Amino acid sequence: AQKITQTQPGMFVQEKEAVTLDCTYDTSDPSYGLFWYKQPSSGEMIFLIYQGSYDQQNATEGRYSLNFQKARKSANLVISASQLGDSAMYFCAMREGNTGGFKTIFGAGTRLFVKA
Amino acid sequence: DAMVIQNPRYQVTQFGKPVTLSCSQTLNHNVMYWYQQKSSQAPKLLFHYYDKDFNNEADTPDNFQSRRPNTSFCFLDIRSPGLGDAAMYLCATSRDLDSLAKNIQYFGAGTRLSVL
């Protein structure tokens, strides 16, 4: 079964608007970490934001915030005030703290296109 | 300044001709990873080193080997590249494995391998 699901293969957003990229996950481990990475066309994966399963507040990093809904097992990435440079592939990932070894599992990704 | 450096950025090799990809890091991280990423897919973990301790993923073909002579450097050796091995190869590091937050991974720009 898929542990990380990103249901949006592609998304379009107008420059300066906010956009939400969806991510749902599946785990029975009470301890886990959720990560979002950005991959521009150049290829480098860039870490954006981290949320621990025991964190009480949603993570924020500048224009990025993570809408963490634990009961629904969702960890959506919200990008505020989109910029042209935000056009890229975005991957949601998870690592389980007690099971699954040391492996970080990546979703299939969402390609974001920012329109001028 | 780049903290995880991969060389070369592009590599062309012939079918069956051994090839080595290199990765270096200035972060002094304990863990180094090698991922294979095919077009429009999620990265697939091949193996990782925790210090000098090598951990191979169960489904990584024997054709893929790795060496970590010191903390800073890690190499990916493909002994007999096939056409199916053409992909982007990503190197990543993380500080440690003992907590989820320390498992944030920092990636290099990748090496795109073509097999003729």
Contacts between the chains, C-beta under 8 A, distances in Angstrom:
chain1	res1	chain2	res2	distance
A	31	B	100	7.1
A	32	B	100	7.0
A	33	B	100	3.3
A	33	B	101	6.8
A	33	B	103	6.4
A	35	B	104	6.7
A	35	B	105	7.7
A	37	B	105	7.9
A	37	B	107	7.7
A	42	B	109	6.4
A	43	B	88	5.8
A	43	B	90	7.7
A	43	B	109	5.6
A	43	B	110	4.0
A	43	B	112	7.0
A	44	B	107	5.8
A	44	B	108	6.8
A	44	B	109	4.3
A	44	B	110	6.5
A	45	B	43	7.2
A	45	B	90	6.3
A	45	B	92	7.2
A	45	B	105	7.6
A	45	B	107	3.8
A	46	B	107	7.3
A	47	B	104	5.4
A	47	B	105	6.7
A	47	B	106	6.4
A	47	B	107	7.8
A	50	B	100	7.9
A	50	B	101	6.2
A	50	B	104	5.7
A	52	B	100	5.8
A	52	B	101	6.4
A	91	B	42	6.3
A	91	B	43	7.7
A	95	B	100	5.9
A	95	B	103	5.4
A	97	B	100	5.4
A	101	B	55	7.9
A	102	B	31	7.8
A	102	B	48	6.6
A	102	B	50	7.3
A	102	B	55	6.9
A	102	B	97	5.2
A	102	B	103	7.7
A	103	B	45	5.9
A	103	B	57	7.5
A	104	B	45	7.3
A	104	B	103	6.8
A	104	B	105	6.6
A	106	B	42	3.9
A	106	B	43	5.6
A	107	B	42	6.3
A	108	B	41	7.2
A	108	B	42	5.5
A	109	B	40	7.6
A	109	B	41	7.9
A	109	B	42	6.1
